[in-house]
Amino acid sequence: MTFNLLFSFLLVNLSIATISANGGVFETYIEIAIDNNTGFFYGTGGGTPNFNNAVLVSNLNPNTQSFEILTRGVNTWNDNGTDVQSARLNYRIYNQGNTPGSFIIVNLPFIGQNGNDKFWNTNIPPIDLLTSVTTAGTYVVEIFWEATTNDVNCGNCSSGILYENNGGTNFIATFTTSVALPVELMSFGVDQKENDIHINWSTTNEINNDGYIILHSIDGENFNELAKIIAYNEISSKNDYEFVDQIVSNGLNYYKLLQVDYDGHIYQLGVRHILISHSFSLELYPNPASQTINIRNSNDHNQEIEFYNSMGQLALSSTISKSLDISSLASGIYVVKISDGNVVSKRIFISN
């Protein structure tokens, strides 16, 4: 397996990019990582190495390698009463020669200020650049940046928004893949419906496909298996799949989709995330637990807490208190639920 990186690790100092009479964007940067290694920084508003027209990697194997955007950031400046109030990255990935899809927007959190300069960046969650990769070929990564201000007339602003977009043509880099995925992934998404998360994906050209594995994580790094789905193995038609996760964690939930061949080879098809915000939270500790479990609940009023075994049977029900005797429960994995209009669920392992 060979692939070619053009640049070694470098944090770029960039020249002034987009300015107005009262404020502007003076630095933009992006960090690319292959196989979870330390990232390679590229400037998009000037500087070296430049993201624009770069070949990020050659001969990437999407079946065995990862390829992600980690840190993405914007540095802005204020003057004469103009205040930059937010910043965001817009990106899309598509096969060179195909019609591009819509841009995906990533809001960048404010992380600090030095005088009139403001800094916006994040690396959570990583952006999977292989999401749209289904065949061998050359793929385009297209990006531009926006910074919103409180001044609709701030020079180069358009309705109060500063754009760093390479003069309107956006910043474009490419990468090449040498191996196609064993199935063609048409779509993969996650959506919240009431208290559950629905994971949906569609494929075509399934050959020797044993099925799929869905993994879940709350930090984007440590994943646990949720389910195995048997494949339809239809070559010419579209195959639609769905799995419903009824045990939803407060905050970010990450879902990884794997494809498994009959010979046991496993291929990653992508990672998606969704932010869940409940009106209350539930914390159980220790986990694993034995004999007694401690409970921390954000609501003060009395609520029922329920423990369900791996068969989906109610094994224990009690009013929430700071600690609970669980000595009557057999060893195993339980789903613990409390409800306050919405349902909050946790998984816990009990060893008695």
RACORPE-V923516 format. One record per residue. N is the residue number from 1. OMEGA is omega in whole degrees, -180 to 180 (* if undefined). NEAR is the number of other ideal C-beta (glycine too) atoms within 10 Angstrom. D_CENTER is the distance of its C-alpha to the mean C-alpha in Angstrom with 2 decimals. Layout:
# RACORPE-V923516
{{N:OMEGA:NEAR:D_CENTER} {N:OMEGA:NEAR:D_CENTER}}
This chain:
# RACORPE-V923516
{{1:178:9:27.12} {2:170:7:27.31} {3:-168:18:24.95} {4:175:11:25.88} {5:-177:13:24.22} {6:-172:12:26.06} {7:172:15:25.47} {8:-177:8:25.37} {9:-179:10:23.48} {10:172:13:24.40} {11:-168:11:23.47} {12:167:21:24.83} {13:-170:11:27.26} {14:176:18:27.19} {15:179:11:29.99} {16:-176:12:30.11} {17:-178:24:28.04} {18:-179:23:28.40} {19:172:17:30.97} {20:179:19:33.04} {21:-172:14:36.27} {22:-178:21:34.51} {23:-180:28:31.06} {24:175:25:28.50} {25:-178:26:25.59} {26:174:19:26.95} {27:170:23:24.04} {28:-178:31:20.74} {29:-178:21:18.89} {30:-177:27:15.93} {31:-179:20:15.25} {32:180:24:14.77} {33:177:18:14.59} {34:178:19:16.02} {35:176:11:16.14} {36:178:12:14.48} {37:177:10:17.53} {38:-174:10:18.23} {39:176:19:16.88} {40:-174:21:19.25} {41:176:19:19.58} {42:174:25:20.60} {43:177:23:22.30} {44:177:27:21.95} {45:-174:25:24.84} {46:178:16:27.42} {47:-177:20:27.98} {48:-2:11:27.69} {49:-177:15:25.84} {50:177:17:24.84} {51:-175:23:21.63} {52:179:17:23.70} {53:179:9:25.38} {54:167:19:23.97} {55:-171:13:23.53} {56:179:25:20.45} {57:179:21:21.24} {58:175:16:23.81} {59:178:15:24.25} {60:176:26:20.75} {61:-176:15:20.70} {62:179:23:17.45} {63:-174:18:18.99} {64:-175:13:19.21} {65:173:18:17.10} {66:-177:17:13.54} {67:-169:26:12.92} {68:165:19:10.17} {69:176:23:10.30} {70:-178:19:10.48} {71:172:17:12.65} {72:-171:23:13.35} {73:177:20:16.34} {74:172:27:19.33} {75:-175:22:22.71} {76:176:32:25.09} {77:-180:21:28.69} {78:175:21:30.80} {79:174:14:34.53} {80:176:12:37.35} {81:177:10:35.61} {82:-178:24:32.47} {83:174:16:29.38} {84:-170:26:25.87} {85:178:15:23.82} {86:178:17:20.18} {87:-180:27:18.21} {88:175:17:15.26} {89:173:26:13.95} {90:-179:17:14.34} {91:170:20:13.43} {92:-178:16:14.10} {93:-179:22:14.80} {94:178:15:17.90} {95:-178:16:20.84} {96:-178:11:23.62} {97:177:8:26.34} {98:177:11:24.29} {99:-179:6:23.84} {100:174:11:20.56} {101:-179:10:18.32} {102:176:7:17.11} {103:173:14:15.11} {104:-176:13:11.59} {105:176:10:11.97} {106:177:16:10.09} {107:-177:11:12.44} {108:-179:19:13.57} {109:175:11:15.19} {110:-176:14:18.86} {111:179:11:19.62} {112:-176:9:23.36} {113:175:11:26.50} {114:-175:9:29.56} {115:178:7:32.41} {116:-179:14:31.37} {117:177:14:28.28} {118:-176:22:24.82} {119:-177:17:21.66} {120:172:24:18.06} {121:177:20:15.06} {122:171:15:11.81} {123:-180:16:9.83} {124:-8:11:7.23} {125:172:18:4.42} {126:178:21:5.65} {127:-178:20:5.76} {128:-178:20:7.30} {129:-179:23:10.71} {130:-178:23:12.25} {131:-175:17:10.72} {132:-177:18:14.04} {133:179:24:16.29} {134:-179:20:18.93} {135:174:13:22.13} {136:179:15:23.62} {137:179:14:24.11} {138:-178:13:23.10} {139:-177:23:19.81} {140:170:17:19.34} {141:-176:22:16.62} {142:-178:17:17.83} {143:165:26:16.92} {144:-174:21:18.80} {145:176:29:18.71} {146:173:21:20.15} {147:-179:27:21.79} {148:-179:16:23.51} {149:177:23:26.91} {150:-172:14:29.64} {151:-177:20:32.08} {152:-177:10:32.21} {153:-173:12:34.96} {154:172:25:33.51} {155:-178:15:34.88} {156:180:15:32.16} {157:168:22:30.07} {158:-175:10:29.48} {159:177:8:29.75} {160:-178:15:28.63} {161:173:15:25.60} {162:180:28:25.73} {163:168:19:24.20} {164:-169:25:23.57} {165:176:18:23.55} {166:179:18:26.10} {167:178:8:28.93} {168:-179:7:27.28} {169:-179:10:26.33} {170:-180:19:22.82} {171:-172:24:21.67} {172:173:16:21.41} {173:-179:21:20.82} {174:169:16:20.97} {175:-178:23:20.36} {176:175:17:22.22} {177:-175:25:21.71} {178:-175:14:24.77} {179:177:17:23.93} {180:175:15:22.79} {181:-178:20:20.72} {182:171:18:23.16} {183:177:24:21.99} {184:-180:15:20.93} {185:-179:21:17.64} {186:180:14:18.26} {187:178:12:15.29} {188:-177:19:12.43} {189:176:13:11.03} {190:-179:19:10.83} {191:175:11:13.23} {192:174:15:15.16} {193:-173:8:18.88} {194:-176:7:21.08} {195:-175:17:20.16} {196:173:14:18.23} {197:-180:21:14.89} {198:177:15:15.70} {199:-177:23:13.86} {200:173:15:15.55} {201:180:25:15.97} {202:-178:15:18.98} {203:169:26:20.69} {204:180:15:24.04} {205:177:19:26.33} {206:179:19:25.85} {207:179:12:28.40} {208:-177:12:29.07} {209:-179:22:25.84} {210:179:17:26.21} {211:-174:18:23.07} {212:175:21:19.44} {213:177:19:17.77} {214:178:19:14.90} {215:-179:17:13.36} {216:178:21:11.85} {217:175:18:10.65} {218:179:15:10.70} {219:179:11:9.83} {220:-179:16:7.34} {221:-177:10:10.68} {222:-174:10:13.33} {223:174:18:13.12} {224:-178:9:16.04} {225:177:11:17.40} {226:-173:17:17.62} {227:170:14:19.66} {228:-176:13:21.39} {229:179:18:22.09} {230:-177:10:25.20} {231:174:20:25.01} {232:-179:15:27.31} {233:173:14:28.14} {234:-175:14:29.19} {235:-169:12:29.56} {236:-175:7:30.57} {237:176:11:28.90} {238:-180:12:25.45} {239:-179:19:24.02} {240:-179:12:21.98} {241:176:18:20.30} {242:171:10:19.03} {243:-179:18:18.32} {244:176:11:18.46} {245:-179:20:17.08} {246:-179:12:19.71} {247:-169:19:18.81} {248:179:20:16.10} {249:175:20:15.25} {250:-179:20:15.43} {251:-179:12:12.41} {252:174:15:8.72} {253:-179:21:8.69} {254:179:21:6.58} {255:179:23:8.56} {256:-180:20:9.70} {257:178:22:12.55} {258:174:17:15.56} {259:-176:24:18.82} {260:175:18:22.14} {261:177:17:25.39} {262:-180:12:28.83} {263:176:7:29.53} {264:178:7:26.68} {265:-177:13:24.38} {266:-178:12:20.66} {267:178:19:18.11} {268:-179:19:14.32} {269:177:24:13.30} {270:178:18:9.53} {271:175:23:6.35} {272:178:20:5.07} {273:179:17:4.50} {274:-179:17:7.60} {275:178:9:9.79} {276:-180:15:13.22} {277:177:9:16.22} {278:178:17:19.45} {279:178:11:22.80} {280:-177:16:23.45} {281:-179:16:22.05} {282:177:22:23.41} {283:-180:12:23.64} {284:179:18:25.68} {285:-4:10:27.13} {286:177:11:28.15} {287:12:14:25.95} {288:-179:11:27.68} {289:178:19:30.58} {290:177:14:34.29} {291:-176:11:37.07} {292:177:11:35.47} {293:177:22:32.05} {294:-175:14:31.23} {295:173:17:29.45} {296:-174:11:27.89} {297:-176:19:27.38} {298:178:13:26.67} {299:-177:14:29.41} {300:-174:7:33.06} {301:-176:7:34.73} {302:177:8:35.50} {303:175:15:33.03} {304:174:11:33.22} {305:-174:21:30.99} {306:178:17:30.89} {307:179:21:30.26} {308:180:18:29.69} {309:-175:16:30.38} {310:177:10:28.76} {311:-179:7:31.11} {312:-178:8:29.82} {313:177:8:33.12} {314:-177:10:33.62} {315:-178:18:34.91} {316:177:17:35.30} {317:-177:11:35.34} {318:171:13:36.27} {319:-177:9:36.15} {320:171:16:33.57} {321:-177:12:35.17} {322:176:8:34.15} {323:-175:9:34.87} {324:177:18:35.56} {325:-180:12:37.75} {326:-177:20:35.95} {327:-179:9:38.76} {328:-177:9:39.56} {329:175:20:36.27} {330:179:10:36.28} {331:179:11:33.84} {332:179:14:30.57} {333:-178:12:27.06} {334:170:24:27.18} {335:-178:17:25.02} {336:-176:23:26.03} {337:165:20:25.90} {338:-175:20:27.16} {339:174:14:27.48} {340:-170:15:28.10} {341:169:8:27.73} {342:-179:15:24.14} {343:172:16:23.53} {344:-177:24:21.66} {345:176:20:21.47} {346:171:19:21.14} {347:178:15:21.91} {348:177:19:24.67} {349:-179:13:26.93} {350:180:23:30.62} {351:180:11:33.28} {352:*:12:36.82}}
